[in-house]
């Protein structure tokens, strides 16, 4: 039997509650380039993929510049997202947590 070398988890929305962080990153990117932070109601029609938010609310800005703003905000808050229903064995094992955080 082969040894397990890695375990991959889908953290986004599965193990971590990232919805608020993603919405905030969208709002931040639009605000930085449009001067006004959109409400959730203004953002809602475009929340499918970041390209839809960009096209719907910031298409007058260079896409790569907008994307860098979005990704920067997202990456700075990513590890602050709370874990969802984390199994006790995983949440109490600092070796596993440290390994997961390195990804």
DATA-V686508 format. One record per backbone hydrogen bond with DSSP energy under -0.5 kcal/mol. NH is the residue of the N-H (numbers start at 1). CO is the residue of the C=O. E is the energy in kcal/mol with one decimal. If there is no record, write none. Layout:
NH;CO;E, NH;CO;E
This chain:
11;9;-1.0, 13;11;-0.9, 13;16;-1.7, 14;11;-0.6, 15;10;-0.7, 15;11;-0.6, 16;11;-2.7, 17;82;-3.1, 18;16;-1.3, 22;18;-2.6, 23;19;-2.5, 24;20;-2.4, 25;21;-2.3, 26;22;-2.3, 27;23;-2.8, 28;24;-2.9, 29;25;-2.4, 30;26;-2.3, 31;27;-2.7, 32;28;-2.8, 33;29;-1.2, 34;30;-2.2, 35;31;-2.3, 43;39;-1.8, 44;40;-2.4, 45;41;-0.5, 46;43;-2.1, 47;43;-0.7, 47;44;-1.0, 48;46;-2.1, 48;49;-0.5, 49;46;-0.9, 52;49;-1.4, 53;49;-1.5, 54;50;-2.4, 55;51;-2.7, 56;52;-2.5, 57;53;-2.3, 58;54;-2.7, 61;58;-2.2, 66;62;-2.3, 67;63;-3.1, 68;64;-2.0, 69;65;-1.8, 70;66;-2.4, 71;67;-3.0, 72;68;-2.3, 73;69;-2.0, 74;70;-2.4, 75;71;-2.8, 76;72;-1.8, 77;73;-1.2, 78;74;-1.3, 80;77;-1.7, 81;77;-0.5, 81;78;-1.5, 84;15;-2.9, 85;83;-0.5, 90;87;-0.6, 91;87;-2.8, 92;88;-1.9, 93;90;-1.3, 94;92;-0.9, 97;93;-2.2, 98;94;-2.7, 99;95;-2.0, 100;96;-2.6, 101;97;-2.7, 102;98;-1.1, 103;99;-0.6, 103;100;-1.1
